[in-house]
Amino acid sequence: MRQAVFDLGTNTFNLIIAEIENGKLKIIHSNKAAVLLGMGGINHGVIVEDALERAKNTLKLFKSQCDHYNVASINAIGTSALRASSNSNHLVDYAKDTMNIDIHIIKGIQEAEYIYRGVKWGYDFTEATIVMDIGGGSTEFIFADKIGIKELTSLDIGVSRIFQTMNEPDEFTEESIKAIVQFLDAEKCDFFNKVNSEILIGSSGSFETIYEMIYNRSFTENKQALEISLEEVKLRLEWIIYSTLQERLDNDWIIQIRKRMLPIAAIKILWVINYFNIKRIIISPFSLKEGALNN
């Protein structure tokens, strides 16, 4: 049976169409769109009109692709921007009334659980490991080992929230970098005191871009998590943080939606590396959308 998941994120809407065969995930089709649902309103608890129109158009596109591939069921999941917005019902009602699609707006903790399940499609947790998933509205952290999840949390420290709070800068000064780090320090929760691991798994997203910048090849064909050089990661993070907007625009391995906000993601990754004294970095091709298929 073909199933589809719509991951309706703060920056990106993702579609995956897949089948489960003998306990294995078989991806039939995938797509993503830079909807920027949270732009202009996430820090005020609303979805602005142009973002709502982009979201509606993307839902129509995804639904047509599901019809083309004869999908039997659609699981539409709303995350940070939708759960934070007072007018999220406008998109929820539109999806139900025009396409008979139910959008399920989930809490951050459930989002973290889905991310863990997604990572498990391509990674065996043989050692205690920290998983980090950088979103536009929130960032999820999971601490797991071979037994399962030990701790998890979801923090409202997404790149779009920070980007808009800082008035959407093109470049980042030492002062602004310090301000972001101070903000992250202030948002830390008990998770950071309870867990201890030198292994970090980055769940798709910005971590894929870092892989592609290092190796000059696409990450999307990978079906398993891959370990990459920590030193190479640090070099790319430093370059991203101090790069100009034009340098990022000229880099073909940075997708359009990340060209302006990627330095914030890089600051966050380096912050986590330093805080936990990370020694190994692994990148997972899977995240929430695949996790929603892993029961």
N, C-alpha and C positions, 0 to 999 in steps of 0.2 A: 504494500500500500504506500503510495506516495504521499508524503506529508510536507507541509511548508511551515516555516517559522518566519514571521516578520519581527525583527528586532528594531523597535522604534526608539532609537537613541536620541540624545540631545543634539548631536552634530550630524550623525549618519543614520539613515535607515538601511537595514540589511535584510536581504531575502536569502533564504536557503530552501531548496527543494531537495528532498532526500528520501531514500528507502533504507530500512534496516534489514540486512540479509545475514542470517546466521550470526547475529550479534555484532555485525560490522556496519559501519556507516558508509553508505554509498551516496555520494553527492551527485545529483542529476543536473542541478542548475543553481547558480548563485548570482546575486546582483547587489549593488550598493548605490546609494544616492546621497549626495551632500545636501540634506534638507535644512540643516542649521535651525532645527526646531526651537532651540533655546535662545537664538540670537535676538537681542533687543528686549528680551523680557524675562529670562530665567531668574535674574536676581530681584525681579519685582513680582514674581509669582504669576506671570501671565504668558500666554503664547500670542505674539503679535500677528497681525492679519496676514502679512506677506509670508511669514513662516507657516501659518496654517494653510495657506493656499499651496505652498510647496509640498506640505505633508499630504494634502488631499490628492494632488496630482501623482505623487509617488505611490500612494496606496492604490490608485487606479492602475498604474503601470504594473505594480507587483501582482495585483489581482488578475490582470490580463495574462501575465506570464504563468500564473498558476493554472489558469484555464487552458492555456496552450499545452502545458505539461500534464494535464488531467490529474491535478492534485485532488486527493480525497478529503483532506482536512487542512485547515489553516489555524495556526496558533499565533495570534498577534500579541506581542508583549510590549507594553509601554514602560519606560524606565524613568530616569531622574527628571527630565523636563516635564513629562506628563504628570508625574506624581507631585511635582512642586507647583503646578499651575492651577489657578482657580477656574480657568475656562477650558480645561482639558476635555470636558464633556462635549465641546464643539466638534472635536475630532472623533471622539468615541461615538457620538450620535451619528455623525456622517458615515463612518465605516459600517455601522449597523444598518442604517436606513437605506444606503445606496448599494452596499455590497454584501449585506448580511454577515459581516465579519465582527466578531466580538473582540474588542481590545481589552486585554487584561493588564491593568496597571499594577505592577508588583512593587513590593517594598525592597529596600536596598539589600536586606539580608537574603531574600529569595533570589535576587539578582546574583549575589555572590555564590549561592548554592548552584545556580545554573552555570555560572562560569567554571566552577570546579568540575561539574559533570562534563562540560565541554572539553576542558583540558584533559580529562581522563580518557577521551577517545584516542589521544595520541601520546599519552605519557603515563608510565607506571610510577606511582608514588612509593618508591622503595625506601626513600629517605625523607626525613622531615624537610618540608619545602614551603617557601612563601610564594604565593601567586599574587600578582598585581595586574589589575585590569584598569587601564586609564580611559575614562569616559569624558564626555563633554560636560556632564552635570555632576557626576560622582566618580569616585574611584573605589574599587573593591579590593580588599585584601583577604586572602584565605591562607590559613596555615594547616597543612595536611601531611599525613604520612601514610604508610601502607595500610593502616587500619581505617583511615578516613579523615574527615574534617575534625580538627582539634579546636580551632578558633576561626572566626570570620567577622568582618565588619565592612560597612559601607559608609564612606565619608563624602560630604558635599564639598569636594575639593577638585571638581572637574575643570578641565582646561578652559572651557567656555565661560564658566563662572569667573575664574580668575582673570581671563582675558578681558571680559567686560568690566570687571571691577577696576582694572588698571587703565580703562579708557582705550582699549584696543590698540596697544602700541605696535609699531612696525618692528622695532628693535628694543633690546633690553640692556639697560645700563647696570653697573654694579649696584647702584641704589635700588633699582627695581628687582634685581635678582635677590638681593638681601631681603627685600620686603616679602617676596614670595616665600622664601625659606622661613621667615618669621611667621608667616601665615600658616604654613604647613606645620611648623613646630607647635603652634597654638591649637591646631585641630587634631593633634595626636590623641588617641584614646587608649584604653587599657590593652588593646590588642598589641600595641608596641612594647608594652612591659611584660606581656605574658609569653611571647613567642621568641624563639631563638633558632636561626638557621642561616647558613652561609650560602644557601642555594635560592636563587630568585627565578621564578618563571614569569615571563611577560606574556600576557594573553593577547595575541594578535595586535590590531591597531597600530599605535605608534612604534611598538617593538618590531613589527614587520618592516616598517620604513627604515629603522636602524639597520636591520639585517641587509636590506637591499642597498643601502648606502655603503655598507662595508664590502659586500660581495658583488655589487653591480649585476645582480640578477634577481628575478622575481621570486618572492617567497611563497606565492599562492599555490604552487604545485606541490608543496610539501604536505604529507599526510601524517607526519609524526613531528613531535617536538624536537628541536635541534639546539645543541649547545653551541655558543659562539664565544669568541675570545673576550674576556672581561676588559683587557687593555684596549682592544679595538673599539669596544662599546664606549669606554670612557673617552677615547679620542673623538668619536663621533658626537657624543653628548656635548663635549666642550665646544666643538665646532658649531653645533646647532645653537647652543646658548648664546654664543657671541657673534653669530652670523648676522649679516644684514638681510633685510627682506629681499633685496635684489639677488643676493647669493642663493637664497632659498628658492626664489622664483626660477633661477637658472638651473637648479638641480632637478634633473628629470626623475630622480628616484623619490622625490618628495611629492606625494599626490596633492592636488590642488587644495583640498580642504584642510590640509595640515600645514601649508606653507606659512601661514601667519601665526598659528598657535603652537607649532611644534616646539619652540623653545621652552614653553611652559611645561610640556610633557617631559622634555629633557631635564629640566631643573628638578622635577618630581622624581624621576628615575634616579638621578645622581643623589638626591636626598635620601632615598631608600637604600641605595648601595652603601652610602656612608654610614647611615644609622645602624644598619644590621651588619656592617662589615662583610658585605657580600663577596664571595670568592668565585662563584660560578653563576653564569647567566644562561638560561634556556628560554627559547621562544616557542610558544605554542601556536599552531595555526588555527586553533579552535577556541571558542569563547561561548558567550551566552546562547547564541542561536543554535549551535550544535548541542549545547548542554540541555536545551529544552527538548531535544530528541532522545536524550540518554536517560531512560528511566530504570 
